[in-house]
Amino acid sequence: MAKLFLKNIDDSKEKKYSLEEIKKILSERHACYVLVTCSEPSKEGKMEVEMSYDGDEALASYLLQSAQNIFDEKIDEVANSFPD
């Protein structure tokens, strides 16, 4: 299982957390979370993408839509920064 690095809330040292540990921490500290992960690309350029969430489905949907809006705004900013 892949390990992710996060700073421990209790000290400044980095600790390796498994995906399951991260999900547990998130569910204990937040009303809702959405976690999207992907593998490294294969030689063919394919990646495995996984999404997991915990909490109210409507709230998880709202979080995803809000995140999409943020990305869309950033893309628009970049696109508008180029001269016509």
Residue pairs with C-beta under 8 A, 6 or more apart in sequence:
1 18
1 19
1 20
2 18
2 19
3 16
3 17
3 18
4 16
4 17
4 18
4 19
4 22
5 14
5 15
5 16
5 17
6 14
6 15
6 17
6 22
7 13
7 14
7 15
8 14
8 15
17 25
19 37
22 35
23 33
23 35
23 52
23 54
26 33
26 35
26 54
27 33
27 54
27 55
30 55
31 55
31 56
31 59
32 53
32 54
32 55
32 56
32 59
32 60
32 63
33 53
33 54
33 55
33 60
33 63
34 51
34 52
34 53
34 60
34 63
34 64
34 67
35 51
35 52
35 53
36 49
36 50
36 51
37 49
37 50
37 51
38 47
38 48
38 49
38 50
39 47
39 48
39 49
40 47
41 47
53 60
